[in-house]
Amino acid sequence: MKQKKRLVADILNISPKKVKFMPEAMADVQKAITRADMRGLLAVKKIVERQVSGHSRARARKLLLQKRKGRKKGRGTRKGPAFSQLTKKDRWKSRIRVQRKFLRNLHDKQLLDPHTYRVLYAKSKGGYFRNIRHMKLYLEEQQMFKKKQSE
């Protein structure tokens, strides 16, 4: 039987470990001698290729789901330089969007006049402000907030 398994494995181009003879067809398998006989038994499914379970991706999917939520991204997980984690452009985009949103809010609340708004917009585009806190500090130091009409 060992030689028969080797012969079938050679035909199917697989490992002999993956060859399976059906229990009800053992008499036919024992009678079979040639490659042609083996091909005939393969055709009628008396000899089959055993399905070996592959690697499960269940754990990988679970891990990916956690990473999408922002988990498992601490210092010990990171590899490579800082900008391989978050590109310079992405860092810039997030910073500028926050700054522009802040300016827009001040403009809508009429705390800035149009000229001051344009000046600050240009400064933020030029990368003058590090963050919102820096922008607020600058506004207070330069006394750029528009005075209320009641004063």
N, C-alpha and C positions, 0 to 999 in steps of 0.2 A: 504493500500500500504506500510505502514511503516513496518508491520510485514513481508510482502513478501520480502522487501529489506533486513530485518534482516535475513530471512531464506536463501536467496541467498548468503549473505555475509558469513553466517556460512558454507555453502557448499564450497564456494571458499576460505574460510579462509582469508577474507579481511575485511575492514571497510565497514559498510553500506553506507557511503558517496561515496564510489567508485563504487557502483552498479548503472547501468544505464539501464532503460527500454526503448526500442525503441518506439518512438511515434506511429508508424503504428501498433504495436503489443500490444497495451494497452488492447484491448478486451481479447486477449489470456492470458495476465498476470492476469487480473481480475478473469478469470475462474480458473486459476491454484491455487491449494490448497496445495498439498503435495510436499515433497522434490523431488519425482520422476517427478512430473509435471515441477518443476523448472529446473531440470537437462535437461529435454526434450527441454525447451525453451532456455537454455544455449547452447545446442548442435546445434540448428538451428539459433543461434545468434540473438534471439529476446530479450535476456537479455545479456548485455555485461559488462565487467569490464572497468570502465573509466580510461584512462591513465592520471596519474597526472604528471605534468612536474617536473623533478628532478632539482638538482642544476646545474646551467650552469657553465662550466669550462672555458668559454671564457675569463673571467677576469684573471683567474689563468694562462692560456696559455700566455696571453699578458704580465703578470708580469714576467713569466719565460723567455720570449724572451728578455725582458729588462735586466734581471739579467745576461743572457748569454752574453750580450753586455758589461757587467761590470757596469751597472747602479744599483742604489738602494742597494748599499753594504756599505753604510757609517756607522759611529759609532752607530747611533741610531737603525740600523737594526740588528746589531750583538748580538748574545747571546752565552753564554758559554765562556770557556777559549780561549786564543789566538790560541792554536794548534787545536781547533776544526774547526777553519776557514781555516787554511792551515797547514797541518801536518809538523812536523819537517823534515821529509824525503823529502817532496815536496819542502820545503824551501831550503834545502841543494841541491837538484837536480838542481833547477833553478840557484842557486849561482855557483855551480861547473861547470855547462855547459857554463855559461857566461865567467868564468875565463879560462876554457880550450879553448874556441873559441878565446879569446884574445891572449892567448899564441900561438895558432896555427897561427894566423895572423902575429904575430911578427916573428915567425919561418919562415913562407913562404916569408916574406919580407926580410929575412936574417938580422934581427936586433938582433937576438940571435944566439949564436953558439949552437950546439947540446947539449953540456955538461950543459950549463946554462939553456937551455930549460928543460932538464931532472930534474935539481935541483929545478927549479921553479914549474914544474909539480908536483913533489913530495911534495913540500911545500903546494901547493894549495890543494892537496889531503889530507894532514894532517890538513887542516882547518886553516892554518897560516894567509891567507889573508881574510879580511872581505868582500872586494869588489874590483872592477877593479881600483878604485881610489887609494886604499891602495897598490895594486900591482904596479901601476905606480910610486907611491911615493917611494916604496922599490927599484924599478929598478934604479931610479934616484939617490937615496942616496948611493946605493952600486955600482953605475956606471957600471951596467951590460950590457948596450947597446953596441953592437959591433961597433967598430970604422970603419968608412968608409975607403975604400982602398986608396982613393985620398989623405987623410991626411998624 
